[in-house]
Amino acid sequence: MRKLLEFLVRKRHWFLFVLLEIISFTLIYRDHAYQRNVMFSSANVITGYVSSVSGYITSYLNLREINRELLERNGQLEMELLKLQDQLEVMQADTVLFTGFVADSIEHFPYSFIMADVVNNSVTHLSNYITINKGRKEGVEPDMGVVSERGVVGIVSTVSDHFSVVIPLLNPKFRLSCKVLGSSYFGTLGWNGRDARFANLDELPRHVEFEKGDTIVTSGYSAVFPAGIVVGNVVDYEKQHDDNFYSLKVELATNFQALNNVRIIKNYRQAEQKHLEQEAKKND
């Protein structure tokens, strides 16, 4: 208390100056209309500026949540599109369909997705891997497909309670069945370990019609990815050693060097399909 009093006495001139300034501004504001308007306008400008800065800061802090909501909504729309494409292919295959069958097919589309963030990623090794922050407790299991907002990423390899490791397209261990959009013929897409932007689609029959710039999509001939998910675009092609096939150079749709968010695709019929295929192989 004593030190406080000594401080106030020592700085009394400054306190007196501040008090007199406050009294002066009060008198000016009360007795002069022009000065009052100027001060009022200045106060409004300062208040508006502070509110604007505060609004920018709040908007910036909310961008992450807004981005996640947009990604989730985009995933839902993509699933709806795949569902409609699946139903369209069924209707084109058989034009004599009962309405009940069509409705049942749409209702029981067997795919859904789980959002996840990338927590570790590599693109410069021969065998690259991606770690995501969702695991067994969120419903993630091995052999689930993984996609970004642009296209295919890879397949879940190993799962713990809270994390999963993904084998991406940038890993020679991962081979993906793909086709040219609009075609029924498929080949196998793989990475040659060189450029993270490109992969090769091999064993595509020579009679398949395509052009540079055409879109490559998943064929649907697996229990991992539904048909029609974008993989990339054709940038070049050449004949394979066997003249009956083409090898296409594909520019990948997913930018693996800037990968932050992914969606894990859950196929509710995957276990049934794999079990049936394994049973069939026992007869070989």
Secondary structure, 3 states (H helix, E strand, C coil): CHHHHHHHHHCHHHHHHHHHHHHHHHHHHHHCHHHHHHHHHHHHHHHHHHHHHHHHHHHHHHHHHHHHHHHHHHHHHHHHHHHHHHHHHHHHHCCCCCHHHHHHHHHCCCEEEEEEEEEEECCCCCCCCEEECCCHHHCCCCCCEEECCCCEEEEEEEECCCCEEEEECCCCCCCEEEEECCCCCEEEEECCCCCCCEEEEEEEECCCCCCCCCEEEECCCCCCCCCCCEEEEEEEEEECCCCCEEEEEEEECCCHHHCCEEEEEEECCHHHHHHHHHHHHCCC
